[in-house]
Amino acid sequence: MTGWEREERELTLAEYEQMKLMSEIVSDNTSGIIASVTEFQKDAVIDEYTQQLIEEGLI
């Protein structure tokens, strides 16, 4: 391929403000979001391991 293609769209002022607000919220809460996901993953792994132990009759 020797060319390039670009898609473009204009936002209304309301759409832009909403996008900017969401970006700020995510940016401000990044560490909290990561901690929540990490805690959820840890809980899921523990639950899965516990289920495996139960199925094997070890618990």
Residue pairs with C-beta under 8 A, 6 or more apart in sequence:
11 19
26 33
50 59
53 59
